[in-house]
C-alpha cells in the first residue's frame, strides 16, 4: 500500500475508535460530561485528520554538504 492509503486508514480507524469510545461511555458518564466528551473526541479526530493529511516538506540536511 502507498502512504496515501495508510493515511486514509489511520484516519478511518481513529474515527471508528472515537465513535466506539462515545458509544460505550455514553450511558456510564454523567449528563454534564457528555458534551465535553463529544468535543474531546471530535478534537482528536480533527487532529488525526490534520496530522494524516498535512503536506510533507522535504528536509534540508545541512550536515551533508
N, C-alpha and C positions, 0 to 999 in steps of 0.2 A: 504494500500500500504506500501511496505517496503521503507527503506531510499534510496536504490539504484534507485528505480523508481522515488522518489521525486527529486533526484539529476539529473536524466536524464530530468525530466520535467522542472526543473529550468533552465538547460542549453538550452533546446529546446525553452522555452519561451523567454529567453534572446536573443537567435539567431534570432527568429522571430521578436522580438521588434527592434533589430538593423537593420534588413532588412527593416522593416516598416519605421523607422526613416529616413534611407537613401532614400527610395523611395519617401517619402513625402517631404523631404527637398532638393532633388536633383535639382529641377528646380528653387527653390527660393533662393539658395545661389550663390554667385559669383563663377566664374570658378576657381579662385586661391584657394578657400577653400574646393573644392570637395575632393582632395586627403587627406588633413589633417582630414577632416570629416571621410573619409573611414578608415584611420589609427586609429582614435579615437574609432570608432565603433568596429573595429577588436580587438583593445586592450581591450575593455570592454568585448567582447565575450571570449577572451582568459583568462582574469582574472576570468570570471564566470566559465569557464571550469576548471581552476586550483583550485578555491575555492570549486567547487562542487565535484571534484574527488580526492582531496588530502587525504592522508591516515590519518585517525583519530587515534591518540595515546591516550591511557587511561591516565587520570590524576592521579598524585600521590598526595593524600591528606595527608599531613603531620600532619594535625590537628587531625586526627582520630587515634592517637596512644594510 
